[in-house]
Amino acid sequence: MGHTYQAISWNRQKKRYDRYLLIGVVLYLLIFSALYILLNPNGTPETLIIRATGTLGIFMLHTILMIGPLARLNNRFLPLLYNRRHFGVSMFLIGAIHAIFSIIQFHALGNVNPIESIFISNTDYSSLADFPFQVLGFFALIILLLMAVTSHDFWLANLSPKFWKGLHMLVYVAYGLVIMHVMLGVVQSESHSGAVGYLGVGLLMIVGLHVAAGVKQLKTDKSSKADPKQFVKVAPPEEFIDGRAKMIVSGKENIAIFRNGNAYSAISNVCKHQNGPLGEGKIVNGCVVCPWHGYEYQPTDGCSPPPFTEKVSTYDLKLEDGLIWVKTLPHPEGTYVEPLTVQV
């Protein structure tokens, strides 16, 4: 979390994330290249690069779209979520290499501008067998480019979180275009159904994980319906893990109840930065750390430590019948609430 914008601001976790990401990319390209050369000894280097980066880009895009629901279903996947934007930018760069070599090989040898050639070399949009699939890939890459160049927090702050989030939801549009690009293009030229099966399995996994995460969230929402001005049962104090939270949803209120030693505090579960789930984070040095991008909030008043100015709502807690209860009527953002002290 930083109060100034910097071109590069990698902490230890980001460096480790990027290192493993780079190792994975290199290993994939080496293994793919070795298999391609073994199976296609007469293949050209350009074709090798096009296919290696194309398949890698699709694999990375599927992984990116699965990280979110996986993290909601199991906390062990949260480390993949923390710096997912790095994953996205890397995926765009791989896709850009694929596009550049494809344009060079298929559109740069004539007298027409290569970009213009993409649109005029084939205009048979009414034919499924001869559909100009490269146009779909071009527009998918434009969307991924737009997302990559606006991935920095500078754009998040200046475009507003709501607009920025809507912009980056276009990844699903890009995914649809990529699927059609492959299905209408590469798959049509292949003599086997491996690519179709690969894309089908990937699509089913993405849809299945999103449905499973949605069902889990729906069950959580239904289990917490109550009058927003009343107290809602949370759990016995001993069920809380020190430094972590339990989350409930009641009406419009999404609340995270944290344990910090023998002190319990409740704040909004929605981070001001990008609506990240604060309750999936943990308390470090006395502050709740958002698991997405490291924004910090004091659990007693919901305020970010100086010089930061972000703040979230706080809630009252009480102990009754051996259970912790939370009042779902929020205090104004930044209001101090005395922690509930319970000896466990």
C-alpha positions, 0 to 999 in steps of 0.5 A: 500500500503506497500513498504515492504512485511509483512505476515499480513498487515490488515487495518481497511477496510480489518478487516471489510471485513474479519469480515463480510466474517467470519460471512457469512461463519459461518451463512451459515454452521450453517443454512445448518447444522440445515436443514441437521440434520432436513431433514436427521436425520440419516446422519453422521457428515462426510457427513454433513461436506462434503456437507456443505463445498462443497455447501459453496465453490461453492457458494463462487466461484460463488460470486467471479466470479460475483464481478468483472463484478458487480463492473464494472456495479455499483460502489456500489459493489466496496467494495466487489472487494477491498479485493477479494483475501481474499475471494478467499483464504477463498474459497480455505480453505473451499474447502480444508476441503471438499476435506480432509473429502471426501478423508478420507471417501472414500479413507483412509480406504484401503491399498492404498495411499489415493491420489493414490486411487483417480486416480486408484479406478475408471478409467472408463473415457469413461463412463458418468454415472461412470466418475471419477469425484473426479479427476476433483475436485482434479485438481480444488483444486490444481489450487485454492491452487496455486492461494491462495499461490501466492495471496500475493503481494510478488508473484505479484512483483516477478512473474510480474503483467502480469504473475501473472494475467494470473496465476490467470485467471486459476480460470475460469479453476477451475470453469469449473472443479468444475462444471463438478465435481458436474454435473458428481458426486453429481448430478448423485447420487441425486434424484432431480434436485435442484443441476442442477438448482442451478448450471445452475442459477449460470452459467447463472448469471456469463455469463450474468454479464460478457457479460453486463460488456463487452457491457458497456465497448465496448460502452465506447470505441466506444464513445471515438475514436479519433486521439490520438494526438488530444483533446477529449471531456470529460464533463462540469466541474460541472458534475465532483464529487469532489475527483472522476473521469470520464474515457474515452478510446481513441485508446490505451489510458485509461484515468481518469480525476480527480477533486480535488476541483477546480483543474482538472488533468488527469492520466492513468486509469491503476494502476501499481500494478495489472492494477486496474481502478484508475478512480474508486477510489477517492482522499484521502489526495491529492492522487488518491487511487486505489480501488483494493489494495490501491496504491496511485498516485499524480494526478498532476504528476502520481507519488506515494508518497515517499518512493514508486516508482510507476508512471503512465502517465499524460495528458494535459487538456483544457477548451473550450466551457464550456467543459473539453477536454483531449489530448490523447497523454500521457506524459512520466510516472511521468511528472508533468502537471499543473492542469486545474483550473476551478471555479465551 
